[in-house]
Amino acid sequence: MIAAHIQFIPLASDAPIELVDHAIAIIQKSGLQYEVGPFGTSVEGEATLVSGTVEALVACPTTSEFLLNVQYHVGPTRLSNLEKVAKFR
């Protein structure tokens, strides 16, 4: 299991929110646990699913130019995404 935070930023679009919604839909269909936030989406799952989802976003056909920022948290003793924020909820 690994965790990642994914930020999809369309650069060439008159309707960027629709493109962000499309990127979120890709994540929702991935089978990963996810949480959408205002500046990105946190995901958690098997490494192959996470990397496959990132590849699906790279291949996103909805815009000609975008930024895709991905942060990975890998390691046997890492906290889950829920554990990381539990004390603030």
Phi and psi restraints in degrees (range 20) as a CNS / XPLOR table:
assign (resid 1 and name C) (resid 2 and name N)
       (resid 2 and name CA) (resid 2 and name C) 1.0 -135.0 20.0 2
assign (resid 2 and name N) (resid 2 and name CA)
       (resid 2 and name C) (resid 3 and name N) 1.0 164.3 20.0 2
assign (resid 2 and name C) (resid 3 and name N)
       (resid 3 and name CA) (resid 3 and name C) 1.0 -120.9 20.0 2
assign (resid 3 and name N) (resid 3 and name CA)
       (resid 3 and name C) (resid 4 and name N) 1.0 153.1 20.0 2
assign (resid 3 and name C) (resid 4 and name N)
       (resid 4 and name CA) (resid 4 and name C) 1.0 -149.1 20.0 2
assign (resid 4 and name N) (resid 4 and name CA)
       (resid 4 and name C) (resid 5 and name N) 1.0 153.5 20.0 2
assign (resid 4 and name C) (resid 5 and name N)
       (resid 5 and name CA) (resid 5 and name C) 1.0 -117.5 20.0 2
assign (resid 5 and name N) (resid 5 and name CA)
       (resid 5 and name C) (resid 6 and name N) 1.0 124.8 20.0 2
assign (resid 5 and name C) (resid 6 and name N)
       (resid 6 and name CA) (resid 6 and name C) 1.0 -117.1 20.0 2
assign (resid 6 and name N) (resid 6 and name CA)
       (resid 6 and name C) (resid 7 and name N) 1.0 130.0 20.0 2
assign (resid 6 and name C) (resid 7 and name N)
       (resid 7 and name CA) (resid 7 and name C) 1.0 -126.0 20.0 2
assign (resid 7 and name N) (resid 7 and name CA)
       (resid 7 and name C) (resid 8 and name N) 1.0 118.0 20.0 2
assign (resid 7 and name C) (resid 8 and name N)
       (resid 8 and name CA) (resid 8 and name C) 1.0 -107.6 20.0 2
assign (resid 8 and name N) (resid 8 and name CA)
       (resid 8 and name C) (resid 9 and name N) 1.0 120.3 20.0 2
assign (resid 8 and name C) (resid 9 and name N)
       (resid 9 and name CA) (resid 9 and name C) 1.0 -124.9 20.0 2
assign (resid 9 and name N) (resid 9 and name CA)
       (resid 9 and name C) (resid 10 and name N) 1.0 103.7 20.0 2
assign (resid 9 and name C) (resid 10 and name N)
       (resid 10 and name CA) (resid 10 and name C) 1.0 -69.7 20.0 2
assign (resid 10 and name N) (resid 10 and name CA)
       (resid 10 and name C) (resid 11 and name N) 1.0 137.2 20.0 2
assign (resid 10 and name C) (resid 11 and name N)
       (resid 11 and name CA) (resid 11 and name C) 1.0 -107.1 20.0 2
assign (resid 11 and name N) (resid 11 and name CA)
       (resid 11 and name C) (resid 12 and name N) 1.0 -29.6 20.0 2
assign (resid 11 and name C) (resid 12 and name N)
       (resid 12 and name CA) (resid 12 and name C) 1.0 -118.6 20.0 2
assign (resid 12 and name N) (resid 12 and name CA)
       (resid 12 and name C) (resid 13 and name N) 1.0 78.1 20.0 2
assign (resid 12 and name C) (resid 13 and name N)
       (resid 13 and name CA) (resid 13 and name C) 1.0 -158.3 20.0 2
assign (resid 13 and name N) (resid 13 and name CA)
       (resid 13 and name C) (resid 14 and name N) 1.0 145.0 20.0 2
assign (resid 13 and name C) (resid 14 and name N)
       (resid 14 and name CA) (resid 14 and name C) 1.0 -88.9 20.0 2
assign (resid 14 and name N) (resid 14 and name CA)
       (resid 14 and name C) (resid 15 and name N) 1.0 -11.2 20.0 2
assign (resid 14 and name C) (resid 15 and name N)
       (resid 15 and name CA) (resid 15 and name C) 1.0 -134.1 20.0 2
assign (resid 15 and name N) (resid 15 and name CA)
       (resid 15 and name C) (resid 16 and name N) 1.0 68.0 20.0 2
assign (resid 15 and name C) (resid 16 and name N)
       (resid 16 and name CA) (resid 16 and name C) 1.0 -64.1 20.0 2
assign (resid 16 and name N) (resid 16 and name CA)
       (resid 16 and name C) (resid 17 and name N) 1.0 -32.8 20.0 2
assign (resid 16 and name C) (resid 17 and name N)
       (resid 17 and name CA) (resid 17 and name C) 1.0 -63.4 20.0 2
assign (resid 17 and name N) (resid 17 and name CA)
       (resid 17 and name C) (resid 18 and name N) 1.0 -39.0 20.0 2
assign (resid 17 and name C) (resid 18 and name N)
       (resid 18 and name CA) (resid 18 and name C) 1.0 -62.0 20.0 2
assign (resid 18 and name N) (resid 18 and name CA)
       (resid 18 and name C) (resid 19 and name N) 1.0 -37.4 20.0 2
assign (resid 18 and name C) (resid 19 and name N)
       (resid 19 and name CA) (resid 19 and name C) 1.0 -70.9 20.0 2
assign (resid 19 and name N) (resid 19 and name CA)
       (resid 19 and name C) (resid 20 and name N) 1.0 -38.5 20.0 2
assign (resid 19 and name C) (resid 20 and name N)
       (resid 20 and name CA) (resid 20 and name C) 1.0 -63.7 20.0 2
assign (resid 20 and name N) (resid 20 and name CA)
       (resid 20 and name C) (resid 21 and name N) 1.0 -41.3 20.0 2
assign (resid 20 and name C) (resid 21 and name N)
       (resid 21 and name CA) (resid 21 and name C) 1.0 -60.1 20.0 2
assign (resid 21 and name N) (resid 21 and name CA)
       (resid 21 and name C) (resid 22 and name N) 1.0 -39.0 20.0 2
assign (resid 21 and name C) (resid 22 and name N)
       (resid 22 and name CA) (resid 22 and name C) 1.0 -64.2 20.0 2
assign (resid 22 and name N) (resid 22 and name CA)
       (resid 22 and name C) (resid 23 and name N) 1.0 -42.5 20.0 2
assign (resid 22 and name C) (resid 23 and name N)
       (resid 23 and name CA) (resid 23 and name C) 1.0 -62.5 20.0 2
assign (resid 23 and name N) (resid 23 and name CA)
       (resid 23 and name C) (resid 24 and name N) 1.0 -41.3 20.0 2
assign (resid 23 and name C) (resid 24 and name N)
       (resid 24 and name CA) (resid 24 and name C) 1.0 -64.6 20.0 2
assign (resid 24 and name N) (resid 24 and name CA)
       (resid 24 and name C) (resid 25 and name N) 1.0 -37.6 20.0 2
assign (resid 24 and name C) (resid 25 and name N)
       (resid 25 and name CA) (resid 25 and name C) 1.0 -61.5 20.0 2
assign (resid 25 and name N) (resid 25 and name CA)
       (resid 25 and name C) (resid 26 and name N) 1.0 -38.7 20.0 2
assign (resid 25 and name C) (resid 26 and name N)
       (resid 26 and name CA) (resid 26 and name C) 1.0 -60.4 20.0 2
assign (resid 26 and name N) (resid 26 and name CA)
       (resid 26 and name C) (resid 27 and name N) 1.0 -43.9 20.0 2
assign (resid 26 and name C) (resid 27 and name N)
       (resid 27 and name CA) (resid 27 and name C) 1.0 -65.1 20.0 2
assign (resid 27 and name N) (resid 27 and name CA)
       (resid 27 and name C) (resid 28 and name N) 1.0 -43.7 20.0 2
assign (resid 27 and name C) (resid 28 and name N)
       (resid 28 and name CA) (resid 28 and name C) 1.0 -60.0 20.0 2
assign (resid 28 and name N) (resid 28 and name CA)
       (resid 28 and name C) (resid 29 and name N) 1.0 -35.6 20.0 2
assign (resid 28 and name C) (resid 29 and name N)
       (resid 29 and name CA) (resid 29 and name C) 1.0 -82.1 20.0 2
assign (resid 29 and name N) (resid 29 and name CA)
       (resid 29 and name C) (resid 30 and name N) 1.0 -4.8 20.0 2
assign (resid 29 and name C) (resid 30 and name N)
       (resid 30 and name CA) (resid 30 and name C) 1.0 -74.2 20.0 2
assign (resid 30 and name N) (resid 30 and name CA)
       (resid 30 and name C) (resid 31 and name N) 1.0 -22.3 20.0 2
assign (resid 30 and name C) (resid 31 and name N)
       (resid 31 and name CA) (resid 31 and name C) 1.0 89.3 20.0 2
assign (resid 31 and name N) (resid 31 and name CA)
       (resid 31 and name C) (resid 32 and name N) 1.0 -0.6 20.0 2
assign (resid 31 and name C) (resid 32 and name N)
       (resid 32 and name CA) (resid 32 and name C) 1.0 -81.1 20.0 2
assign (resid 32 and name N) (resid 32 and name CA)
       (resid 32 and name C) (resid 33 and name N) 1.0 153.7 20.0 2
assign (resid 32 and name C) (resid 33 and name N)
       (resid 33 and name CA) (resid 33 and name C) 1.0 -72.3 20.0 2
assign (resid 33 and name N) (resid 33 and name CA)
       (resid 33 and name C) (resid 34 and name N) 1.0 137.6 20.0 2
assign (resid 33 and name C) (resid 34 and name N)
       (resid 34 and name CA) (resid 34 and name C) 1.0 -147.4 20.0 2
assign (resid 34 and name N) (resid 34 and name CA)
       (resid 34 and name C) (resid 35 and name N) 1.0 158.0 20.0 2
assign (resid 34 and name C) (resid 35 and name N)
       (resid 35 and name CA) (resid 35 and name C) 1.0 -141.6 20.0 2
assign (resid 35 and name N) (resid 35 and name CA)
       (resid 35 and name C) (resid 36 and name N) 1.0 121.6 20.0 2
assign (resid 35 and name C) (resid 36 and name N)
       (resid 36 and name CA) (resid 36 and name C) 1.0 -82.9 20.0 2
assign (resid 36 and name N) (resid 36 and name CA)
       (resid 36 and name C) (resid 37 and name N) 1.0 131.9 20.0 2
assign (resid 36 and name C) (resid 37 and name N)
       (resid 37 and name CA) (resid 37 and name C) 1.0 -122.5 20.0 2
assign (resid 37 and name N) (resid 37 and name CA)
       (resid 37 and name C) (resid 38 and name N) 1.0 175.9 20.0 2
assign (resid 37 and name C) (resid 38 and name N)
       (resid 38 and name CA) (resid 38 and name C) 1.0 -69.2 20.0 2
assign (resid 38 and name N) (resid 38 and name CA)
       (resid 38 and name C) (resid 39 and name N) 1.0 -21.2 20.0 2
assign (resid 38 and name C) (resid 39 and name N)
       (resid 39 and name CA) (resid 39 and name C) 1.0 -122.2 20.0 2
assign (resid 39 and name N) (resid 39 and name CA)
       (resid 39 and name C) (resid 40 and name N) 1.0 9.7 20.0 2
assign (resid 39 and name C) (resid 40 and name N)
       (resid 40 and name CA) (resid 40 and name C) 1.0 162.5 20.0 2
assign (resid 40 and name N) (resid 40 and name CA)
       (resid 40 and name C) (resid 41 and name N) 1.0 178.7 20.0 2
assign (resid 40 and name C) (resid 41 and name N)
       (resid 41 and name CA) (resid 41 and name C) 1.0 -125.1 20.0 2
assign (resid 41 and name N) (resid 41 and name CA)
       (resid 41 and name C) (resid 42 and name N) 1.0 129.7 20.0 2
assign (resid 41 and name C) (resid 42 and name N)
       (resid 42 and name CA) (resid 42 and name C) 1.0 -92.6 20.0 2
assign (resid 42 and name N) (resid 42 and name CA)
       (resid 42 and name C) (resid 43 and name N) 1.0 135.3 20.0 2
assign (resid 42 and name C) (resid 43 and name N)
       (resid 43 and name CA) (resid 43 and name C) 1.0 -128.9 20.0 2
assign (resid 43 and name N) (resid 43 and name CA)
       (resid 43 and name C) (resid 44 and name N) 1.0 161.3 20.0 2
assign (resid 43 and name C) (resid 44 and name N)
       (resid 44 and name CA) (resid 44 and name C) 1.0 -152.1 20.0 2
assign (resid 44 and name N) (resid 44 and name CA)
       (resid 44 and name C) (resid 45 and name N) 1.0 136.3 20.0 2
assign (resid 44 and name C) (resid 45 and name N)
       (resid 45 and name CA) (resid 45 and name C) 1.0 166.3 20.0 2
assign (resid 45 and name N) (resid 45 and name CA)
       (resid 45 and name C) (resid 46 and name N) 1.0 -166.1 20.0 2
assign (resid 45 and name C) (resid 46 and name N)
       (resid 46 and name CA) (resid 46 and name C) 1.0 -63.7 20.0 2
assign (resid 46 and name N) (resid 46 and name CA)
       (resid 46 and name C) (resid 47 and name N) 1.0 143.3 20.0 2
assign (resid 46 and name C) (resid 47 and name N)
       (resid 47 and name CA) (resid 47 and name C) 1.0 -56.1 20.0 2
assign (resid 47 and name N) (resid 47 and name CA)
       (resid 47 and name C) (resid 48 and name N) 1.0 -38.2 20.0 2
assign (resid 47 and name C) (resid 48 and name N)
       (resid 48 and name CA) (resid 48 and name C) 1.0 -66.6 20.0 2
assign (resid 48 and name N) (resid 48 and name CA)
       (resid 48 and name C) (resid 49 and name N) 1.0 -36.2 20.0 2
assign (resid 48 and name C) (resid 49 and name N)
       (resid 49 and name CA) (resid 49 and name C) 1.0 -69.3 20.0 2
assign (resid 49 and name N) (resid 49 and name CA)
       (resid 49 and name C) (resid 50 and name N) 1.0 -41.2 20.0 2
assign (resid 49 and name C) (resid 50 and name N)
       (resid 50 and name CA) (resid 50 and name C) 1.0 -63.6 20.0 2
assign (resid 50 and name N) (resid 50 and name CA)
       (resid 50 and name C) (resid 51 and name N) 1.0 -48.3 20.0 2
assign (resid 50 and name C) (resid 51 and name N)
       (resid 51 and name CA) (resid 51 and name C) 1.0 -67.7 20.0 2
assign (resid 51 and name N) (resid 51 and name CA)
       (resid 51 and name C) (resid 52 and name N) 1.0 -34.6 20.0 2
assign (resid 51 and name C) (resid 52 and name N)
       (resid 52 and name CA) (resid 52 and name C) 1.0 -64.9 20.0 2
assign (resid 52 and name N) (resid 52 and name CA)
       (resid 52 and name C) (resid 53 and name N) 1.0 -36.7 20.0 2
assign (resid 52 and name C) (resid 53 and name N)
       (resid 53 and name CA) (resid 53 and name C) 1.0 -68.3 20.0 2
assign (resid 53 and name N) (resid 53 and name CA)
       (resid 53 and name C) (resid 54 and name N) 1.0 -41.8 20.0 2
assign (resid 53 and name C) (resid 54 and name N)
       (resid 54 and name CA) (resid 54 and name C) 1.0 -62.0 20.0 2
assign (resid 54 and name N) (resid 54 and name CA)
       (resid 54 and name C) (resid 55 and name N) 1.0 -42.6 20.0 2
assign (resid 54 and name C) (resid 55 and name N)
       (resid 55 and name CA) (resid 55 and name C) 1.0 -63.1 20.0 2
assign (resid 55 and name N) (resid 55 and name CA)
       (resid 55 and name C) (resid 56 and name N) 1.0 -38.3 20.0 2
assign (resid 55 and name C) (resid 56 and name N)
       (resid 56 and name CA) (resid 56 and name C) 1.0 -63.4 20.0 2
assign (resid 56 and name N) (resid 56 and name CA)
       (resid 56 and name C) (resid 57 and name N) 1.0 -37.1 20.0 2
assign (resid 56 and name C) (resid 57 and name N)
       (resid 57 and name CA) (resid 57 and name C) 1.0 -70.4 20.0 2
assign (resid 57 and name N) (resid 57 and name CA)
       (resid 57 and name C) (resid 58 and name N) 1.0 -37.8 20.0 2
assign (resid 57 and name C) (resid 58 and name N)
       (resid 58 and name CA) (resid 58 and name C) 1.0 -61.2 20.0 2
assign (resid 58 and name N) (resid 58 and name CA)
       (resid 58 and name C) (resid 59 and name N) 1.0 -35.9 20.0 2
assign (resid 58 and name C) (resid 59 and name N)
       (resid 59 and name CA) (resid 59 and name C) 1.0 -86.1 20.0 2
assign (resid 59 and name N) (resid 59 and name CA)
       (resid 59 and name C) (resid 60 and name N) 1.0 8.4 20.0 2
assign (resid 59 and name C) (resid 60 and name N)
       (resid 60 and name CA) (resid 60 and name C) 1.0 -53.9 20.0 2
assign (resid 60 and name N) (resid 60 and name CA)
       (resid 60 and name C) (resid 61 and name N) 1.0 119.5 20.0 2
assign (resid 60 and name C) (resid 61 and name N)
       (resid 61 and name CA) (resid 61 and name C) 1.0 -88.4 20.0 2
assign (resid 61 and name N) (resid 61 and name CA)
       (resid 61 and name C) (resid 62 and name N) 1.0 4.7 20.0 2
assign (resid 61 and name C) (resid 62 and name N)
       (resid 62 and name CA) (resid 62 and name C) 1.0 -84.4 20.0 2
assign (resid 62 and name N) (resid 62 and name CA)
       (resid 62 and name C) (resid 63 and name N) 1.0 -15.1 20.0 2
assign (resid 62 and name C) (resid 63 and name N)
       (resid 63 and name CA) (resid 63 and name C) 1.0 -148.1 20.0 2
assign (resid 63 and name N) (resid 63 and name CA)
       (resid 63 and name C) (resid 64 and name N) 1.0 151.0 20.0 2
assign (resid 63 and name C) (resid 64 and name N)
       (resid 64 and name CA) (resid 64 and name C) 1.0 -83.5 20.0 2
assign (resid 64 and name N) (resid 64 and name CA)
       (resid 64 and name C) (resid 65 and name N) 1.0 -17.6 20.0 2
assign (resid 64 and name C) (resid 65 and name N)
       (resid 65 and name CA) (resid 65 and name C) 1.0 -149.5 20.0 2
assign (resid 65 and name N) (resid 65 and name CA)
       (resid 65 and name C) (resid 66 and name N) 1.0 130.7 20.0 2
assign (resid 65 and name C) (resid 66 and name N)
       (resid 66 and name CA) (resid 66 and name C) 1.0 -157.8 20.0 2
assign (resid 66 and name N) (resid 66 and name CA)
       (resid 66 and name C) (resid 67 and name N) 1.0 161.1 20.0 2
assign (resid 66 and name C) (resid 67 and name N)
       (resid 67 and name CA) (resid 67 and name C) 1.0 -101.3 20.0 2
assign (resid 67 and name N) (resid 67 and name CA)
       (resid 67 and name C) (resid 68 and name N) 1.0 141.3 20.0 2
assign (resid 67 and name C) (resid 68 and name N)
       (resid 68 and name CA) (resid 68 and name C) 1.0 -130.7 20.0 2
assign (resid 68 and name N) (resid 68 and name CA)
       (resid 68 and name C) (resid 69 and name N) 1.0 104.2 20.0 2
assign (resid 68 and name C) (resid 69 and name N)
       (resid 69 and name CA) (resid 69 and name C) 1.0 -98.3 20.0 2
assign (resid 69 and name N) (resid 69 and name CA)
       (resid 69 and name C) (resid 70 and name N) 1.0 127.8 20.0 2
assign (resid 69 and name C) (resid 70 and name N)
       (resid 70 and name CA) (resid 70 and name C) 1.0 -132.8 20.0 2
assign (resid 70 and name N) (resid 70 and name CA)
       (resid 70 and name C) (resid 71 and name N) 1.0 128.0 20.0 2
assign (resid 70 and name C) (resid 71 and name N)
       (resid 71 and name CA) (resid 71 and name C) 1.0 -114.5 20.0 2
assign (resid 71 and name N) (resid 71 and name CA)
       (resid 71 and name C) (resid 72 and name N) 1.0 130.3 20.0 2
assign (resid 71 and name C) (resid 72 and name N)
       (resid 72 and name CA) (resid 72 and name C) 1.0 -108.1 20.0 2
assign (resid 72 and name N) (resid 72 and name CA)
       (resid 72 and name C) (resid 73 and name N) 1.0 144.3 20.0 2
assign (resid 72 and name C) (resid 73 and name N)
       (resid 73 and name CA) (resid 73 and name C) 1.0 -122.6 20.0 2
assign (resid 73 and name N) (resid 73 and name CA)
       (resid 73 and name C) (resid 74 and name N) 1.0 111.4 20.0 2
assign (resid 73 and name C) (resid 74 and name N)
       (resid 74 and name CA) (resid 74 and name C) 1.0 -123.2 20.0 2
assign (resid 74 and name N) (resid 74 and name CA)
       (resid 74 and name C) (resid 75 and name N) 1.0 138.4 20.0 2
assign (resid 74 and name C) (resid 75 and name N)
       (resid 75 and name CA) (resid 75 and name C) 1.0 152.5 20.0 2
assign (resid 75 and name N) (resid 75 and name CA)
       (resid 75 and name C) (resid 76 and name N) 1.0 151.8 20.0 2
assign (resid 75 and name C) (resid 76 and name N)
       (resid 76 and name CA) (resid 76 and name C) 1.0 -72.0 20.0 2
assign (resid 76 and name N) (resid 76 and name CA)
       (resid 76 and name C) (resid 77 and name N) 1.0 -20.1 20.0 2
assign (resid 76 and name C) (resid 77 and name N)
       (resid 77 and name CA) (resid 77 and name C) 1.0 -110.5 20.0 2
assign (resid 77 and name N) (resid 77 and name CA)
       (resid 77 and name C) (resid 78 and name N) 1.0 13.7 20.0 2
assign (resid 77 and name C) (resid 78 and name N)
       (resid 78 and name CA) (resid 78 and name C) 1.0 -67.6 20.0 2
assign (resid 78 and name N) (resid 78 and name CA)
       (resid 78 and name C) (resid 79 and name N) 1.0 150.6 20.0 2
assign (resid 78 and name C) (resid 79 and name N)
       (resid 79 and name CA) (resid 79 and name C) 1.0 -78.6 20.0 2
assign (resid 79 and name N) (resid 79 and name CA)
       (resid 79 and name C) (resid 80 and name N) 1.0 151.5 20.0 2
assign (resid 79 and name C) (resid 80 and name N)
       (resid 80 and name CA) (resid 80 and name C) 1.0 -70.9 20.0 2
assign (resid 80 and name N) (resid 80 and name CA)
       (resid 80 and name C) (resid 81 and name N) 1.0 163.7 20.0 2
assign (resid 80 and name C) (resid 81 and name N)
       (resid 81 and name CA) (resid 81 and name C) 1.0 -58.4 20.0 2
assign (resid 81 and name N) (resid 81 and name CA)
       (resid 81 and name C) (resid 82 and name N) 1.0 -40.8 20.0 2
assign (resid 81 and name C) (resid 82 and name N)
       (resid 82 and name CA) (resid 82 and name C) 1.0 -63.9 20.0 2
assign (resid 82 and name N) (resid 82 and name CA)
       (resid 82 and name C) (resid 83 and name N) 1.0 -42.3 20.0 2
assign (resid 82 and name C) (resid 83 and name N)
       (resid 83 and name CA) (resid 83 and name C) 1.0 -63.7 20.0 2
assign (resid 83 and name N) (resid 83 and name CA)
       (resid 83 and name C) (resid 84 and name N) 1.0 -32.6 20.0 2
assign (resid 83 and name C) (resid 84 and name N)
       (resid 84 and name CA) (resid 84 and name C) 1.0 -65.4 20.0 2
assign (resid 84 and name N) (resid 84 and name CA)
       (resid 84 and name C) (resid 85 and name N) 1.0 -30.9 20.0 2
assign (resid 84 and name C) (resid 85 and name N)
       (resid 85 and name CA) (resid 85 and name C) 1.0 -112.6 20.0 2
assign (resid 85 and name N) (resid 85 and name CA)
       (resid 85 and name C) (resid 86 and name N) 1.0 -2.5 20.0 2
assign (resid 85 and name C) (resid 86 and name N)
       (resid 86 and name CA) (resid 86 and name C) 1.0 -55.0 20.0 2
assign (resid 86 and name N) (resid 86 and name CA)
       (resid 86 and name C) (resid 87 and name N) 1.0 -40.6 20.0 2
assign (resid 86 and name C) (resid 87 and name N)
       (resid 87 and name CA) (resid 87 and name C) 1.0 -70.5 20.0 2
assign (resid 87 and name N) (resid 87 and name CA)
       (resid 87 and name C) (resid 88 and name N) 1.0 -13.0 20.0 2
assign (resid 87 and name C) (resid 88 and name N)
       (resid 88 and name CA) (resid 88 and name C) 1.0 -99.1 20.0 2
assign (resid 88 and name N) (resid 88 and name CA)
       (resid 88 and name C) (resid 89 and name N) 1.0 1.5 20.0 2
